[in-house]
Structure formats: structure tokens, C-alpha cells
Amino acid sequence: MPTYEYRCEKCGRFEEFQRITDDPLKTCPRCGGPVKRLISSNVSIIFKGSGFYTTDNRSKEYKEQAKKENEATTSTSSTAASSAAH
């Protein structure tokens, strides 16, 4: 569940765990005063690797094996294409 940040006119700032589908709070859970939901900078996203694809973080062995398989597929399809042309 996401964490939303609110500002109470009486208490100050606080955070609340809510579902995305929940309506924003209208009153402070501590004092009952009016609250306003803030735009939060509390983002916990971590991007690893050089890009945003799941294959970017594969092991070296996996990448080498995939390269060999790709080369084998390419060579058999080019051989088949040259045989069909004759």
C-alpha cells in the first residue's frame, strides 16, 4: 500500500498508509482537524543496470549462453535460406 503525506492545520505533517482506491482523508486521526493531502517525494523505486528491462541484470553466463543460441539460430536460418535459393 502506498504511503500518503498529509498536513493538518493543527498538528502539522503526518503519513498515512492507504489503498490507492481509498478517498483522501478529510480529518486528522489525532486531533480531528482538517487535513490536506500533499504531493510526496517519498518514492522508493530503485533502477539497477543500464536500462529498465529485466534482462539488463542477467548474469554473465546467461548472456553468453543467449548469445550462442542466437548465433546458432541465425546461422541455421541463413543456411536454410541459401539452400532454398538454389
MDAnalysis code that builds the backbone (N, CA, C; Angstrom):
import MDAnalysis as mda
import numpy as np

u = mda.Universe.empty(258, n_residues=86, atom_resindex=np.repeat(np.arange(86), 3), trajectory=True)
u.add_TopologyAttr("name", ["N", "CA", "C"] * 86)
u.add_TopologyAttr("resid", np.arange(1, 87))
u.add_TopologyAttr("resname", ["MET", "PRO", "THR", "TYR", "GLU", "TYR", "ARG", "CYS", "GLU", "LYS", "CYS", "GLY", "ARG", "PHE", "GLU", "GLU", "PHE", "GLN", "ARG", "ILE", "THR", "ASP", "ASP", "PRO", "LEU", "LYS", "THR", "CYS", "PRO", "ARG", "CYS", "GLY", "GLY", "PRO", "VAL", "LYS", "ARG", "LEU", "ILE", "SER", "SER", "ASN", "VAL", "SER", "ILE", "ILE", "PHE", "LYS", "GLY", "SER", "GLY", "PHE", "TYR", "THR", "THR", "ASP", "ASN", "ARG", "SER", "LYS", "GLU", "TYR", "LYS", "GLU", "GLN", "ALA", "LYS", "LYS", "GLU", "ASN", "GLU", "ALA", "THR", "THR", "SER", "THR", "SER", "SER", "THR", "ALA", "ALA", "SER", "SER", "ALA", "ALA", "HIS"])
u.atoms.positions = np.array([
    [0.836, -1.177, 0.000],
    [0.000, 0.000, 0.000],
    [0.887, 1.248, 0.000],
    [0.466, 2.263, -0.717],
    [1.240, 3.495, -0.748],
    [1.117, 4.292, 0.552],
    [2.115, 5.097, 0.811],
    [2.120, 6.000, 1.947],
    [1.800, 7.400, 1.437],
    [0.801, 8.025, 2.005],
    [0.420, 9.377, 1.621],
    [0.795, 10.334, 2.737],
    [1.240, 11.509, 2.350],
    [1.610, 12.524, 3.321],
    [0.503, 13.571, 3.394],
    [0.137, 13.932, 4.610],
    [-0.917, 14.912, 4.856],
    [-0.380, 16.042, 5.728],
    [-1.049, 17.190, 5.664],
    [-0.738, 18.298, 6.560],
    [-2.015, 18.679, 7.302],
    [-1.927, 18.606, 8.623],
    [-3.029, 19.006, 9.478],
    [-2.806, 20.471, 9.858],
    [-3.870, 21.259, 9.860],
    [-3.747, 22.672, 10.216],
    [-3.376, 22.858, 11.682],
    [-3.674, 21.859, 12.534],
    [-3.377, 21.962, 13.962],
    [-2.108, 21.200, 14.353],
    [-1.964, 19.950, 13.875],
    [-0.856, 19.074, 14.297],
    [0.392, 19.176, 13.432],
    [0.255, 19.516, 12.184],
    [1.396, 19.516, 11.268],
    [1.315, 18.331, 10.320],
    [2.478, 17.879, 9.873],
    [2.541, 16.797, 8.873],
    [2.486, 15.420, 9.506],
    [1.883, 14.487, 8.749],
    [1.875, 13.079, 9.145],
    [1.693, 12.227, 7.904],
    [2.022, 10.943, 8.034],
    [1.888, 9.992, 6.929],
    [0.802, 8.989, 7.253],
    [0.157, 8.502, 6.198],
    [-0.925, 7.530, 6.359],
    [-0.811, 6.473, 5.265],
    [-0.860, 5.190, 5.656],
    [-0.879, 4.086, 4.696],
    [-2.318, 3.894, 4.236],
    [-2.533, 4.008, 2.921],
    [-3.879, 3.841, 2.377],
    [-3.806, 3.100, 1.050],
    [-4.912, 2.496, 0.681],
    [-5.015, 1.902, -0.647],
    [-5.146, 3.014, -1.674],
    [-4.756, 2.720, -2.893],
    [-4.860, 3.701, -3.964],
    [-6.308, 4.094, -4.200],
    [-7.204, 3.158, -4.012],
    [-8.625, 3.400, -4.269],
    [-9.337, 4.130, -3.135],
    [-8.671, 4.269, -1.974],
    [-9.288, 4.968, -0.842],
    [-9.376, 6.464, -1.112],
    [-10.432, 7.082, -0.608],
    [-10.557, 8.539, -0.701],
    [-9.543, 9.197, 0.232],
    [-9.061, 10.393, -0.124],
    [-8.138, 11.101, 0.770],
    [-8.811, 11.403, 2.116],
    [-8.001, 11.448, 3.175],
    [-8.529, 11.795, 4.492],
    [-9.020, 13.236, 4.485],
    [-10.057, 13.494, 5.246],
    [-10.582, 14.859, 5.373],
    [-10.306, 15.426, 6.764],
    [-10.133, 14.515, 7.738],
    [-9.862, 14.950, 9.104],
    [-8.636, 14.236, 9.650],
    [-7.946, 14.889, 10.564],
    [-6.744, 14.342, 11.197],
    [-7.131, 13.220, 12.159],
    [-6.443, 12.066, 12.087],
    [-6.783, 10.980, 13.001],
    [-6.386, 11.296, 14.452],
    [-5.479, 12.243, 14.672],
    [-5.039, 12.593, 16.027],
    [-5.963, 13.621, 16.697],
    [-6.235, 14.734, 15.975],
    [-6.976, 15.818, 16.623],
    [-8.340, 16.085, 15.995],
    [-8.620, 15.503, 14.827],
    [-9.899, 15.714, 14.170],
    [-9.964, 16.988, 13.338],
    [-8.846, 17.704, 13.237],
    [-8.794, 18.934, 12.451],
    [-8.770, 18.646, 10.959],
    [-9.005, 19.673, 10.142],
    [-8.988, 19.479, 8.679],
    [-7.577, 19.208, 8.166],
    [-7.484, 18.343, 7.144],
    [-6.187, 17.988, 6.572],
    [-6.197, 18.174, 5.066],
    [-5.004, 18.273, 4.503],
    [-4.834, 18.369, 3.059],
    [-3.747, 17.377, 2.665],
    [-4.018, 16.585, 1.611],
    [-3.020, 15.617, 1.140],
    [-1.964, 16.369, 0.337],
    [-0.707, 16.054, 0.600],
    [0.417, 16.715, -0.047],
    [0.985, 15.849, -1.152],
    [1.707, 16.465, -2.057],
    [2.455, 15.713, -3.064],
    [3.740, 15.275, -2.387],
    [3.924, 13.986, -2.276],
    [5.039, 13.451, -1.509],
    [6.229, 13.145, -2.392],
    [7.411, 13.327, -1.835],
    [8.640, 12.951, -2.534],
    [9.162, 11.623, -2.015],
    [8.341, 10.902, -1.277],
    [8.721, 9.629, -0.685],
    [8.524, 8.506, -1.706],
    [9.472, 8.368, -2.637],
    [9.375, 7.359, -3.676],
    [10.515, 6.366, -3.480],
    [10.184, 5.106, -3.375],
    [11.192, 4.075, -3.132],
    [11.359, 3.183, -4.350],
    [11.741, 3.761, -5.476],
    [11.958, 2.998, -6.690],
    [13.453, 2.907, -6.925],
    [13.938, 1.717, -7.211],
    [15.358, 1.518, -7.478],
    [15.501, 0.917, -8.869],
    [16.228, 1.609, -9.733],
    [16.530, 1.094, -11.063],
    [17.963, 0.590, -11.047],
    [18.157, -0.640, -11.456],
    [19.500, -1.217, -11.497],
    [19.885, -1.467, -12.946],
    [21.157, -1.412, -13.225],
    [21.632, -1.714, -14.567],
    [21.609, -0.501, -15.471],
    [21.819, -0.753, -16.747],
    [21.928, 0.328, -17.718],
    [20.588, 0.757, -18.284],
    [19.542, 0.011, -17.996],
    [18.231, 0.341, -18.566],
    [17.128, -0.124, -17.663],
    [15.949, -0.289, -18.234],
    [14.785, -0.642, -17.447],
    [14.194, -1.997, -17.833],
    [14.984, -2.840, -18.489],
    [14.486, -4.143, -18.905],
    [14.946, -5.210, -17.933],
    [14.159, -6.258, -17.770],
    [14.511, -7.315, -16.826],
    [15.771, -8.048, -17.246],
    [16.078, -8.036, -18.528],
    [17.271, -8.741, -18.999],
    [18.552, -7.954, -18.738],
    [18.476, -6.709, -18.332],
    [19.669, -5.901, -18.087],
    [20.495, -6.411, -16.918],
    [19.891, -7.111, -15.980],
    [20.602, -7.567, -14.794],
    [20.902, -9.065, -14.822],
    [20.901, -9.654, -15.994],
    [21.183, -11.091, -16.103],
    [22.653, -11.360, -15.829],
    [22.960, -12.588, -15.430],
    [24.340, -12.974, -15.155],
    [25.144, -13.046, -16.454],
    [26.459, -13.006, -16.309],
    [27.349, -13.061, -17.469],
    [27.173, -14.394, -18.215],
    [27.036, -15.480, -17.470],
    [26.851, -16.808, -18.080],
    [25.557, -16.854, -18.891],
    [24.491, -16.276, -18.354],
    [23.215, -16.267, -19.057],
    [23.345, -15.514, -20.379],
    [23.998, -14.347, -20.331],
    [24.150, -13.539, -21.534],
    [24.987, -14.261, -22.584],
    [26.056, -14.956, -22.151],
    [26.901, -15.699, -23.092],
    [26.118, -16.834, -23.738],
    [25.325, -17.563, -22.946],
    [24.524, -18.672, -23.468],
    [23.479, -18.149, -24.456],
    [22.836, -17.028, -24.131],
    [21.834, -16.454, -25.023],
    [22.471, -16.007, -26.331],
    [23.675, -15.479, -26.262],
    [24.377, -15.038, -27.472],
    [24.703, -16.234, -28.365],
    [25.168, -17.355, -27.754],
    [25.473, -18.566, -28.524],
    [24.208, -19.111, -29.192],
    [23.110, -19.132, -28.453],
    [21.849, -19.630, -29.016],
    [21.376, -18.741, -30.157],
    [21.522, -17.448, -30.022],
    [21.112, -16.511, -31.052],
    [21.970, -16.690, -32.308],
    [23.278, -16.866, -32.119],
    [24.172, -17.080, -33.264],
    [23.837, -18.392, -33.967],
    [23.537, -19.431, -33.194],
    [23.195, -20.727, -33.780],
    [21.895, -20.631, -34.573],
    [20.932, -19.932, -34.054],
    [19.649, -19.747, -34.745],
    [19.843, -18.950, -36.018],
    [20.664, -17.911, -35.966],
    [20.912, -17.069, -37.131],
    [21.644, -17.845, -38.221],
    [22.634, -18.663, -37.839],
    [23.397, -19.408, -38.844],
    [22.556, -20.505, -39.494],
    [21.671, -21.174, -38.744],
    [20.830, -22.223, -39.344],
    [19.771, -21.615, -40.254],
    [19.243, -20.447, -39.883],
    [18.239, -19.843, -40.746],
    [18.858, -19.274, -42.013],
    [20.101, -18.774, -41.944],
    [20.753, -18.258, -43.168],
    [21.171, -19.416, -44.062],
    [21.544, -20.563, -43.479],
    [21.891, -21.744, -44.263],
    [20.649, -22.266, -44.972],
    [19.532, -22.305, -44.277],
    [18.273, -22.763, -44.856],
    [17.824, -21.839, -45.969],
    [18.037, -20.551, -45.802],
    [17.629, -19.592, -46.819],
    [18.489, -19.721, -48.077],
    [19.802, -19.974, -47.906],
    [20.667, -20.121, -49.084],
    [20.385, -21.437, -49.810],
    [19.987, -22.485, -49.053],
    [19.646, -23.763, -49.667],
    [18.355, -23.627, -50.469],
    [17.413, -22.876, -49.976],
    [16.141, -22.692, -50.650],
    [16.295, -21.865, -51.909],
    [17.294, -21.002, -51.923],
    [17.505, -20.137, -53.090],
    [18.082, -20.917, -54.264],
    [18.774, -22.028, -54.009],
    [19.401, -22.813, -55.082],
    [18.463, -23.779, -55.647],
])
